[in-house]
Amino acid sequence: MKPADFPIGSPESRAAARAVVESRETDGCRLQLVNYIQRPRQDGSRPHIGEWCSLGDILMRIVFVPESTDEATLEKLVATP
């Protein structure tokens, strides 16, 4: 199904458009950079998950974790959509 198969603005066309966007997000490659180097003006005591950015066929984001973060917490952060 394509959004163009339905009237503009209809619930069906919006659902089809969401499906297209979702398939793009799940079909592509995702790259997460996990670091413990604090950025300027950032609270270094708490984790910070950046927004996904599109780099063509790749989605990328930066995840900051304090150096003292345990592995279980790190795995939860990286698994966050």
C-alpha positions in Angstrom: 0.0 0.0 0.0 1.1 3.5 -0.8 -0.2 6.8 0.6 -1.2 7.7 -2.9 -3.6 4.8 -3.1 -6.0 6.7 -0.7 -7.5 10.2 -0.6 -5.2 12.9 0.7 -5.5 13.3 4.5 -7.6 10.2 5.0 -6.8 7.9 8.0 -5.8 5.2 5.5 -3.2 7.5 3.7 -1.8 8.6 7.0 -1.5 4.9 8.1 0.2 4.0 4.9 2.6 7.0 5.2 3.5 5.8 8.8 4.2 2.3 7.5 6.5 3.7 4.8 8.5 5.7 7.4 8.6 2.8 9.8 9.9 0.5 7.1 12.7 3.0 6.3 13.7 3.2 9.9 13.8 -0.6 10.4 15.3 -1.6 7.0 18.4 0.6 7.2 21.6 0.3 9.1 21.7 1.9 12.6 24.9 3.2 14.1 25.2 4.1 17.8 28.3 5.8 19.1 28.6 5.2 22.8 31.1 7.3 24.7 31.9 8.5 28.2 33.6 11.8 27.2 31.4 14.6 28.5 30.3 17.3 26.1 30.3 20.9 27.1 27.3 22.1 29.0 26.2 18.5 29.6 25.5 16.9 33.0 28.2 14.3 33.2 26.5 12.4 36.0 23.6 11.2 34.0 23.3 9.3 30.7 22.2 11.2 27.6 20.7 9.7 24.5 20.8 11.8 21.3 18.2 11.9 18.6 18.5 9.6 15.6 20.0 11.5 12.6 19.7 10.3 9.0 22.9 9.9 7.1 21.4 8.7 3.8 20.9 4.9 4.3 22.2 5.0 7.9 20.6 6.2 11.1 23.0 7.4 13.7 22.9 8.7 17.3 25.3 9.4 20.1 24.8 7.9 23.5 26.7 9.4 26.4 27.2 7.3 29.6 29.2 8.2 32.7 32.3 6.0 33.0 30.9 4.4 36.1 27.8 3.0 34.3 27.3 -0.7 34.8 26.9 -3.1 31.8 23.2 -3.8 32.4 22.3 -0.1 32.4 24.4 0.4 29.3 22.5 -2.4 27.4 19.1 -0.8 28.4 20.2 2.6 27.1 21.5 1.2 23.8 18.2 -0.8 23.3 16.1 2.4 23.8 14.4 3.2 20.5 
